[in-house]
Each structure stands twice: as structure tokens, then as C-alpha cells.
Amino acid sequence: MSGEIGFFLGAAPGLAYTLWNMIRGQQTANEAKRIAKAHGEFLDFYASSSFGFDYLFRPQQLIGPNDSDGMREAKALLLSIRKQLLRRHALGALFTSLGAFVGVLLAVGLSGS
């Protein structure tokens, strides 16, 4: 087995975990959009250049004083999963990095035997 195959086989579990986390985050984002739409509001991550930045780096500023009740509820839902989402992404990156490294070592070690 070559090192490249070991790299990809080792990285695959971490990438799958990260992808699973992204899907769960997208499902929550869709639910937040549905909540906002039910209140006659429009929630879009890309409508404002600061929305994503505030979500990641300034979560205390995400909910503004002029937001309606529906928008507050939708943004609160997004904030409720923020720490867990970021933690799982970091863990997925760690799994990917370590898995790729171990996969290469195993592949090279097994091919040298």
C-alpha cells in the first residue's frame, strides 16, 4: 500500500465526521431560516458581510437591538449550537490530521515489510 492511499484512508474518518457536522449545522440553519420565514423575516448568512464574522468571532453582537422576535428566535437557535459546532469542527480537523499521519506511517511501514 502506498503512502498516498494510507493518507486518504487515514484522513477519511475525520473528513466524514466533519462532513456529518456540517450537515447537522446546515439542518439547524435551515430550521432557523424556517423560523424567521414563519415570522415574516428573511435570514440569510450571505445577505450581510458581518453576519458570518459575528457568528464566529462576536456572538454577543449577533442579535441586534432592532431584531424582531422571530429573528431573535432564529439567531438564538443558531447560537445554541455554535460552541458544539465549532468544537466538532476542531475535533474533525484533529481526526483528519492524525488519521492522515498515522495512515501514511502504516502504509509506509507495511509496504517496507
N, C-alpha and C positions, 0 to 999 in steps of 0.2 A: 504494500500500500504506500503510495507516495505521500509526501508531506502536504500537498495541496488537498488531497482527499481527506486526510486527517484534520486539516484546518477546518474544512467545511462541515465535516461530520461532528467535530468538537464544538463548533460555533452554533450548529443548528438548534440545540435545545434552548440556548439563550435567546436566539433570534425568534424562535417560536413563542417563548414566554413574553418577549417584548411585543410581538405582534398581537398576542392574546390580550395584553394590557391595553394596547392601542385600540383594539376592537371594543373592549369594555368602556374605555374612555369615550369613544365615538358614540356608543349607545347612550351613555349619560348625556353627552352633548345634544344628541337628537331629542332626548327626553326634555332637556332644558329648553330647546327650541320649541317643542310642542307646548310646554307650559307657557312660554312667552306668547306664542301664537294664540293660545286659548284666551289670553288676556288682551288680545288685540295689539300685541307688541311684536317687534322683529328683532331677534337675537342672532347676530352673525359675527363670528370671530374675525372675519376679514373686512367688515364694514368700517372698523376703526383701527388705525395703526397701533394704538396704545392698548387695545383690549388684550392681546396675547401677552404683551410685556407686563401689563398689570397683573394678569392671571399668574404668570410665572414669578415675577420679582416683587410686585407690590400688591399682594392680595387684599390688603386692608383698604386699598383705593379702588377696587373693582366695583363695588357697589357705591354708586354716587348718591348724593343727597337729592338729586332730581329724578331718580329712577322710580318708576311706578311700582305698585305692589307686585304685579306679575313679573316684571323684570327683576325685582329684588329676589323673588322666589326662584326664578330660573338661575340667576347668578349664585344664589346661596347653594343650590344643588350642585353647581359646578365646583364651588369652593369646598363643599363637603367631601369631595373625592380627591381634591388637589394633592394633599400630602401622600395619600396612598398611591395615587397615580405616579407621582414623581419618585417615590420610594421604589415602586415596582420597576419603573424605567431604569433607575440606577442599578437595581439588582439584576435586571436583564442584561445591562451592559457589562456588569461584572461576570455573569454567567457566560456571556458571549466571549469575553476576553480570556477568561480562564479556560473555558472549553476549547477554544481555538488553540491556545498554547499547549494544553495537555494533549489535544488531538494530534498536533504536529509532533510532539515528543513521542507519543505512542507509535505514530506512523513511521517515523524515522527509526525508532528502536526496533519495531517489528520487521521493518524492511532490511535492517542490518543483520538480522539473525540468520 
